[in-house]
Amino acid sequence: MFRFLITASFTATILASCGGNSAEKKSDAPLTGEQVYMQNCITCHGVDGKAQMAGATDLSVSTLTAEQATAVITNGRNGMRSFSNELSKDEIDAVVKHIQTLRK
């Protein structure tokens, strides 16, 4: 039982840390897709998209279309939370373009 509680606590901590606070922007200039990715995605997906922390998908082999990726980022899926309240449509579009560059 103790092992379960430790594992559950660790998993909850990892999931809570996935993503960043986009309110921490330092200027009004729009962020690039890579910047949005670095602020919100690397904890689970890693810099190269291959980290697969907390059950995250390996983005280097993702077959999602841009529309599907947009829906996942906007609405969340499985263990991934929604970013609809944190990222603008332009930021989501930019990060979708960036994650497509991570494909092999």
Phi, psi and omega in degrees: 000318180298319179299319178298315181296320178296313180298315180296318179297316179298314180299317179297321179296315179298312181296322179292331182275348179295124182098164181235189179255102183292351176287352181275015180301140183263348179213172179273355179294138179296142178280148173284164177301321179295319179296316178298316179300313182296327180281332191238343192241336190292336180302319181261321185267341182080165182300320183264004179083003187255001190296318179056037175285146177053033178081013181295147179290143173285106185289342180289343179239012180296141178248012180294142172286169177300321180294318179294317179297320177300317180296320180295314180294318182291315188256345187080166178195140182051240182275353182276132180279165177285143175248014184297333180267356184245329183244142176285167176302318179297321178293320177296315178300319181293319181290327176298316177298321180293315183295333176293334178285346181277350181290146181294000000 
